[in-house]
């Protein structure tokens, strides 16, 4: 049975890998394992050991704590807004939007953010 923490960590690995534009194969080669193992980590099917998570964090250029962000003592929280997916990190469109957003220069990104906030409040 999958543990909620393993699922959360796996989703965070997938999210960061995707944001970096790294494939499962590239990540696997960088940490010295097969890409199928990365797939199992990302789905929470297999638990990531501390040393492997350390290696993955170095390849993906984040602190190990990144993989635990957003988790509490209970099961990971699920978004409560009805029109949002249960886990935004698994929504490919949302991840593409995030990647595109961060590719925009910061001053323009701030203006786009303000526009999006105004539009969402008006909806």
C-alpha positions as CSV (number, residue, x, y, z in Angstrom):
1,X,0.0,0.0,0.0
2,X,1.3,3.4,-0.9
3,X,2.1,5.8,1.9
4,X,0.9,9.4,1.5
5,X,4.3,10.7,2.2
6,X,5.9,8.6,-0.5
7,X,3.1,9.8,-2.9
8,X,3.8,13.4,-2.0
9,X,7.6,13.1,-2.4
10,X,7.1,11.4,-5.7
11,X,4.9,14.1,-7.0
12,X,7.4,16.7,-5.9
13,X,10.1,14.8,-7.8
14,X,8.0,14.8,-10.9
15,X,7.1,18.4,-10.5
16,X,10.7,19.6,-10.2
17,X,12.0,17.3,-12.9
18,X,9.3,18.6,-15.3
19,X,10.0,22.2,-14.4
20,X,13.7,21.7,-15.1
21,X,12.9,20.1,-18.4
22,X,14.6,16.9,-17.3
23,X,13.4,13.5,-18.6
24,X,13.0,10.5,-16.4
25,X,15.9,8.9,-18.4
26,X,18.2,11.9,-17.8
27,X,17.4,11.9,-14.1
28,X,17.9,8.2,-13.8
29,X,21.3,8.3,-15.6
30,X,22.4,11.2,-13.4
31,X,21.7,9.2,-10.2
32,X,22.8,5.8,-11.5
33,X,19.5,3.9,-11.7
34,X,17.0,2.8,-14.4
35,X,14.3,5.2,-15.6
36,X,11.7,2.6,-14.4
37,X,12.8,3.3,-10.9
38,X,12.2,7.0,-11.3
39,X,8.6,6.1,-12.6
40,X,8.1,4.1,-9.4
41,X,9.3,6.9,-7.2
42,X,7.1,9.4,-8.9
43,X,4.0,7.4,-8.4
44,X,4.8,6.6,-4.8
45,X,5.0,2.9,-5.7
46,X,8.5,2.7,-4.3
47,X,9.9,4.6,-1.4
48,X,12.9,6.9,-2.1
49,X,15.8,6.2,0.3
50,X,17.4,9.2,2.0
51,X,20.7,8.9,0.0
52,X,18.8,8.6,-3.3
53,X,16.7,11.6,-2.4
54,X,19.9,13.5,-1.6
55,X,21.2,12.5,-5.1
56,X,18.0,13.5,-6.8
57,X,18.0,16.9,-5.0
58,X,21.5,17.6,-6.2
59,X,20.6,16.7,-9.9
60,X,17.4,18.8,-9.7
61,X,19.2,21.7,-7.9
62,X,16.9,21.9,-4.8
63,X,17.3,21.3,-1.1
64,X,16.0,17.9,0.1
65,X,13.4,19.8,2.1
66,X,11.7,20.9,-1.2
67,X,10.3,17.4,-1.6
68,X,8.5,17.7,1.8
69,X,7.0,21.2,1.3
70,X,3.3,21.3,1.6
71,X,3.0,18.2,3.7
72,X,1.8,18.1,7.3
73,X,1.5,15.3,9.9
74,X,-1.7,14.0,8.2
75,X,-2.1,13.0,4.6
76,X,-1.1,15.7,2.1
77,X,-3.8,18.4,1.6
78,X,-5.9,18.3,-1.5
79,X,-7.0,21.6,-3.1
80,X,-10.5,22.4,-2.0
81,X,-11.6,24.7,-4.9
82,X,-14.0,22.6,-7.0
83,X,-12.7,23.7,-10.4
84,X,-9.1,22.9,-9.6
85,X,-7.6,19.4,-10.0
86,X,-7.2,17.4,-6.8
87,X,-3.4,17.7,-7.1
88,X,-2.3,20.6,-9.3
89,X,1.2,19.1,-9.6
90,X,-0.2,16.3,-11.6
91,X,-2.1,18.6,-14.1
92,X,0.1,18.9,-17.2
93,X,-1.6,22.1,-18.4
94,X,-0.9,23.7,-15.0
95,X,2.8,22.7,-15.1
96,X,3.1,24.0,-18.7
97,X,1.6,27.3,-17.5
98,X,4.1,27.5,-14.6
99,X,7.0,26.8,-16.9
100,X,5.9,29.4,-19.4
101,X,5.2,31.9,-16.6
102,X,8.7,31.6,-15.2
103,X,10.2,32.0,-18.6
104,X,8.7,35.6,-18.8
105,X,11.0,38.4,-17.6
106,X,10.3,39.3,-14.0
107,X,8.8,42.8,-14.5
108,X,6.4,41.4,-17.2
109,X,5.6,38.4,-15.0
110,X,4.6,40.6,-12.1
111,X,2.2,42.5,-14.4
112,X,0.7,39.2,-15.7
113,X,0.3,38.0,-12.2
114,X,-1.6,41.2,-11.3
115,X,-3.8,40.8,-14.3
116,X,-4.6,37.2,-13.5
117,X,-5.5,38.1,-10.0
118,X,-7.9,40.8,-11.1
119,X,-9.5,38.5,-13.7
120,X,-10.0,35.7,-11.1
121,X,-11.6,38.1,-8.7
122,X,-14.0,39.3,-11.4
123,X,-15.0,35.8,-12.3
